[in-house]
Amino acid sequence: RRAIRMINAMDPPPRFVCVCGDLIDMEYTFEERKGYKDGFGSKEECDAVQDRQNEDFQEVWSHLREDVAICCLCGNHDVGNRPTPTSIQRYKDAFGDEYLAFWVNGTYNIVLNNVLFVDPSGAREIFDKQLVWLEDRLKYAQEHDAKMIFVFGHHPWFLYDENETPEDLHGLSPYPEEWQDPSHPIDKDTGFFDAYFSIPKGYRDLALALFKKYGVNASFCGHFHQNVISKTKWGMDNIITAPLSVVFESSGKPQQHEENGRGIRIVNVELRPEQGGDLNASRGRNPSKQVRSGGTISHYFLPLQS
């Protein structure tokens, strides 16, 4: 609600808002894996809670000003760590398509269900179909001279380096204070290893190869519960934004130039009216830079206001 108040007060208002996944926190497989020992006795009970959480999310975001579009995408807490046709359909029933694309002011924006890139084994046909669709949309954007292309997904394609593997990731995000139970203290050296948050390299490479081929300018994502800004060697920004919920702080994260915390990211796009999104022109000025040349972006993190 605080984030919505901040957005509603923006002048001029943003063209759209994107919520990068984990809209709710009740996908039954998380409870199933724990043996339904936290007060939930069955999948049916979990599904009922998930339905109510979906309704709560929709009610809260219905207060976003009417002239600002909202785009939602699914995270692992919406469709599970191993999505299935059933879990994806439940998401679609509540929020619509799990992958889609749209134009905004000459930029082309692609929204993906990239939870499938973490583990497609439960919905391989959907994964394959989305991958074909992704290249089709990128080709379409190129043919229609998109000035810039942006991709949105829940999972970061990588954390710090496009070629990283689990063996390269040594950081740990300790469990946050909000999860502490005084009667059962949590070891301060336990938490989430960085490797948990990065998409496996084999599936990551499938996407990054397409992003490079068609000159994607930036990828926006969440999941890591903290701010991290990185870039591919060919110039695509990989922008991970901290959440509106619990915040993590990894011991392996390089020094960042913005504070960590709950908040929203403001993205400003400046287009070059006289120039299309020519990929070859970009490469001509800087051979190592292979993103579309029709504009520039700047962005900053805005902490939640009380």
C-alpha positions in Angstrom: 0.0 0.0 0.0 2.9 2.4 0.7 4.4 1.6 -2.7 1.1 2.3 -4.4 0.7 5.7 -2.6 4.2 6.6 -3.8 3.4 5.6 -7.4 0.1 7.4 -7.3 1.9 10.6 -6.2 4.4 10.6 -9.1 4.1 13.6 -11.4 4.2 12.8 -14.3 2.8 9.3 -13.7 4.7 6.3 -15.0 3.7 4.7 -18.2 3.3 1.4 -16.4 4.3 -0.6 -13.3 5.7 -4.1 -13.4 5.6 -6.4 -10.3 8.4 -8.9 -11.0 6.8 -12.0 -9.5 6.1 -13.6 -6.1 2.8 -11.8 -6.0 1.8 -14.1 -3.1 3.5 -16.7 -0.8 1.4 -19.8 -0.9 2.2 -22.3 -3.6 1.4 -25.7 -2.1 4.6 -27.5 -3.0 6.6 -25.4 -0.5 4.3 -26.7 2.3 4.3 -30.2 0.8 8.1 -30.3 0.9 7.9 -29.5 4.6 5.4 -32.2 5.3 2.5 -29.8 5.8 3.7 -29.2 9.4 3.1 -25.5 9.6 -0.6 -25.6 10.1 -1.6 -26.6 6.5 -2.9 -30.1 6.3 -3.3 -30.6 2.5 -2.9 -29.3 -1.0 -6.5 -28.2 -0.9 -6.0 -26.0 2.2 -2.9 -24.4 0.6 -4.8 -23.8 -2.7 -7.6 -22.1 -0.7 -5.1 -19.8 1.0 -3.4 -19.1 -2.4 -6.8 -18.1 -3.8 -7.4 -15.7 -0.9 -3.9 -14.2 -1.3 -4.5 -13.7 -5.0 -7.7 -11.8 -4.2 -5.9 -9.7 -1.6 -3.2 -8.8 -4.1 -5.8 -7.8 -6.6 -7.7 -5.7 -4.1 -4.6 -3.8 -2.9 -3.4 -3.0 -6.4 -6.9 -1.9 -7.5 -6.0 1.3 -5.8 -3.3 2.1 -8.3 -4.3 5.2 -10.3 -6.4 4.3 -13.3 -4.2 6.0 -15.8 -1.2 3.7 -14.9 -1.1 0.2 -16.4 0.1 -2.7 -14.2 1.9 -5.7 -15.5 2.3 -8.8 -13.2 4.5 -11.8 -13.8 4.8 -15.1 -12.0 7.6 -16.1 -9.6 8.4 -19.3 -8.0 6.1 -18.6 -5.0 3.2 -18.3 -7.6 3.9 -21.3 -9.7 6.4 -23.4 -7.7 10.1 -24.1 -8.1 9.2 -26.8 -10.7 6.2 -25.3 -12.5 3.6 -27.6 -14.0 0.7 -27.0 -16.4 -1.6 -27.1 -13.4 0.3 -24.5 -11.3 0.7 -22.3 -14.4 -3.0 -22.5 -15.1 -3.8 -21.5 -11.6 -1.7 -18.4 -12.0 -3.3 -17.6 -15.4 -6.8 -18.0 -13.9 -5.9 -15.3 -11.4 -3.7 -12.9 -13.4 -3.8 -13.7 -17.1 -1.0 -14.8 -19.5 2.3 -15.8 -17.9 4.2 -14.5 -20.8 3.3 -11.6 -23.1 4.7 -8.6 -24.9 3.7 -5.0 -25.5 4.8 -1.7 -27.0 5.3 1.5 -25.0 6.4 4.7 -26.8 8.6 2.9 -29.3 10.1 0.4 -26.9 9.2 -3.3 -26.9 8.6 -5.0 -23.6 8.7 -8.8 -23.2 7.4 -10.5 -20.0 8.6 -14.0 -19.4 7.7 -16.9 -17.1 11.4 -17.5 -16.5 10.8 -19.8 -13.5 10.7 -22.4 -16.3 14.3 -21.6 -17.1 15.2 -22.8 -13.6 13.5 -26.1 -14.0 11.4 -26.9 -17.1 11.0 -30.6 -16.3 7.4 -30.2 -15.1 6.2 -28.3 -18.1 8.6 -29.0 -20.9 6.1 -28.4 -23.7 5.2 -24.9 -22.2 8.9 -24.1 -21.9 9.6 -25.1 -25.5 6.6 -23.1 -26.7 7.7 -20.0 -24.8 11.2 -20.2 -26.1 10.0 -20.3 -29.7 7.6 -17.4 -28.9 10.5 -15.4 -27.4 12.6 -15.5 -30.5 9.5 -14.7 -32.6 8.8 -11.6 -30.5 12.4 -10.5 -30.6 12.4 -10.9 -34.3 9.2 -9.0 -34.5 10.7 -6.1 -32.5 13.7 -6.0 -34.8 11.6 -6.0 -37.9 9.4 -3.2 -36.5 12.4 -1.1 -35.6 11.9 -1.1 -31.8 14.1 1.7 -30.4 14.8 -0.4 -27.3 13.9 -3.8 -26.0 13.3 -4.7 -22.3 12.8 -8.1 -20.8 11.0 -8.8 -17.5 11.3 -12.0 -15.4 11.2 -13.1 -11.8 14.6 -14.8 -11.6 17.8 -13.0 -12.4 19.5 -14.5 -15.4 22.7 -14.2 -13.4 23.8 -12.3 -10.3 27.2 -10.9 -10.9 28.6 -12.4 -14.2 26.9 -13.8 -17.2 29.2 -16.9 -17.2 28.9 -17.7 -13.5 28.4 -21.2 -12.2 27.4 -22.5 -8.8 31.1 -23.0 -8.1 31.7 -19.3 -8.6 29.1 -18.2 -6.1 30.2 -18.3 -2.5 27.9 -15.7 -0.9 25.3 -16.3 1.7 22.1 -14.3 2.5 21.5 -15.0 6.2 17.9 -15.6 7.2 16.4 -12.2 8.1 15.4 -11.0 11.6 11.8 -11.2 10.7 12.1 -15.0 10.6 13.7 -15.3 14.1 11.8 -17.2 16.8 13.2 -16.4 20.2 12.4 -19.9 21.4 14.2 -21.5 18.4 17.1 -19.2 17.4 18.3 -19.5 13.9 22.1 -20.0 13.4 23.4 -16.7 12.0 25.5 -18.7 9.6 22.5 -20.3 7.9 20.6 -18.8 5.0 20.3 -18.9 1.3 23.4 -19.5 -0.8 23.8 -17.2 -3.8 23.8 -20.3 -6.1 20.1 -20.8 -5.2 19.1 -17.5 -7.0 21.0 -17.8 -10.3 19.4 -19.6 -13.3 21.4 -22.7 -14.4 23.9 -21.7 -17.0 22.6 -24.1 -19.7 19.1 -22.6 -19.7 20.5 -19.1 -19.1 22.6 -19.3 -22.2 19.6 -20.1 -24.4 18.0 -16.8 -23.4 21.1 -14.7 -23.3 22.1 -15.8 -26.8 18.7 -14.5 -28.1 19.0 -11.3 -26.1 22.5 -10.7 -27.6 21.3 -11.6 -31.1 18.5 -9.1 -31.1 20.1 -6.4 -28.9 18.1 -6.5 -25.7 18.9 -3.4 -23.7 18.0 -4.4 -20.2 16.5 -7.2 -18.1 14.5 -6.4 -15.0 14.0 -9.0 -12.3 13.6 -9.7 -8.6 13.9 -13.0 -6.6 17.2 -12.1 -4.9 15.5 -9.9 -2.3 18.2 -7.2 -2.7 19.5 -4.6 -5.1 22.2 -5.7 -7.5 23.1 -4.1 -10.8 25.3 -5.9 -13.3 25.9 -6.0 -17.0 26.8 -8.5 -19.7 30.0 -8.1 -21.7 28.0 -7.0 -24.7 26.1 -4.3 -22.9 22.8 -5.6 -21.5 21.9 -4.3 -18.1 20.9 -6.9 -15.6 18.8 -5.0 -13.0 17.8 -6.9 -9.8 15.5 -4.9 -7.6 14.9 -5.4 -3.8 11.4 -6.4 -2.8 8.4 -4.8 -1.0 8.7 -7.7 1.5 11.6 -9.2 3.4 15.1 -8.0 2.5 18.2 -10.1 2.2 21.9 -9.1 2.2 24.4 -11.4 0.6 27.9 -11.7 1.8 29.1 -12.3 -1.8 27.6 -9.2 -3.3 30.0 -6.6 -4.8 29.8 -3.1 -3.5 26.7 -1.4 -4.8 26.0 2.3 -5.5 22.5 2.3 -4.0 21.1 1.4 -0.6 19.3 -1.9 0.1 15.9 -2.1 1.5 12.2 -2.2 0.7 11.2 0.0 -2.2 10.6 0.5 -5.9 12.7 1.2 -8.9 12.1 4.2 -11.1 13.2 3.8 -14.7 13.5 6.8 -17.1 13.7 6.0 -20.8 15.0 8.7 -23.2 14.5 8.0 -26.8 16.3 9.5 -29.8 13.4 10.6 -32.0 15.6 10.9 -35.1 17.0 7.4 -34.8 15.5 3.9 -34.8 16.8 1.0 -32.7 19.5 0.1 -35.2 21.7 -2.7 -33.8 24.3 -2.3 -36.5 24.7 1.4 -35.7 25.3 0.6 -32.1 28.0 -1.9 -33.0 29.6 0.5 -35.4 30.1 3.1 -32.6 31.3 0.5 -30.1 31.9 -3.0 -31.4 31.7 -4.5 -27.8 28.3 -2.9 -27.3 25.5 -5.0 -29.0 22.3 -3.4 -27.7 19.8 -1.4 -29.6 20.7 2.3 -30.1 17.4 4.1 -30.1 17.7 5.5 -26.6 19.1 5.4 -23.2 17.8 4.4 -19.7 18.6 5.7 -16.3 17.1 4.2 -13.1 17.3 4.6 -9.3 15.9 2.8 -6.3 13.4 4.7 -4.2 13.0 3.3 -0.6 9.5 3.0 0.8 8.3 6.1 2.6 6.6 5.8 6.0 
